[in-house]
Each structure stands twice: as C-alpha cells, then as structure tokens.
Amino acid sequence: MIIKVDKIMKTGYNYIVRKVRNLLLENGGFYMELAKVTSKGQITIPIEIRKKLGIKNGDKILFVEESGRIYMINSSMDALLEAQKAFAGEAERLGLKDDDDVMAMIKELREESVVK
C-alpha cells in the first residue's frame, strides 16, 4: 500500500499512523503506537503498550540502548527476569523435584527459624 503525501495532508497524520498500524497487525507485522512529547519531555504511554508491558500506575520504566535501538522495559518485570536467571538450576542443586519438595523445604526452614 502506497500512501501519497497529499492524501496524508487531507486525512490527517494520526489517521494514517492508525491505518499503517492496523495493516501491520493484520499482516503479522510489528506493533507501533504514537505518543507526543511535551515541553517537559514527558509522554503518555498508549494503553495497549502499557497492557503489553504490564505497566501500572507508579511503575518505573527502564530504558535500555542496545545496538542503536532503545528498548522500554517494565523495571519490575526486568528485576523478576534477573532473579529467575540468578536462581536458574538451584532447584536441581537442592534436589527439589516438585511443589511438595518446595513446601517441605519451606516448612523445615520455618521450624528451624522458630526461637525455642
């Protein structure tokens, strides 16, 4: 689909951005949204992007630059992923095979920590 510049001027930039976004989604392409930067450098993150990132009121966003691209990441989710990486293999190392093993270990640790 080719969109001529004069048509953009007649229909409005936001309409064209929505049209291109919808075409990309329909054809299995990437997702995009448009946000306007205020004089203070602030933007409103579009609702669909907030949903995809699991961003809620008060959350912090991590901006990461890699190979000339900027990624926006929910910092809570990033911290969780880092913790998961740090604990990778620990269940096997401790001999934990299922939820029952984990619950037994927790019960044992709680009993040990009780002041007698």
PEWO-V665811 format. One record per residue. N is the residue number from 1. BURIAL is I if it has 24 or more other C-alpha atoms within 12 Angstrom, else O. Layout:
N,BURIAL  N,BURIAL
//
This chain:
1,O  2,O  3,O  4,O  5,O  6,O  7,O  8,O  9,O  10,O  11,O  12,O  13,O  14,O  15,O  16,I  17,O  18,O  19,O  20,I  21,O  22,O  23,O  24,O  25,O  26,O  27,O  28,O  29,O  30,O  31,O  32,O  33,I  34,O  35,O  36,O  37,O  38,O  39,O  40,O  41,O  42,O  43,O  44,O  45,I  46,O  47,O  48,O  49,O  50,O  51,O  52,O  53,O  54,O  55,I  56,O  57,O  58,O  59,O  60,O  61,O  62,O  63,O  64,O  65,O  66,O  67,O  68,O  69,O  70,O  71,O  72,O  73,I  74,I  75,O  76,O  77,O  78,O  79,O  80,O  81,O  82,O  83,O  84,O  85,O  86,O  87,O  88,O  89,O  90,O  91,O  92,O  93,O  94,O  95,O  96,O  97,O  98,O  99,O  100,O  101,O  102,O  103,O  104,O  105,O  106,O  107,O  108,O  109,O  110,O  111,O  112,O  113,O  114,O  115,O  116,O
//
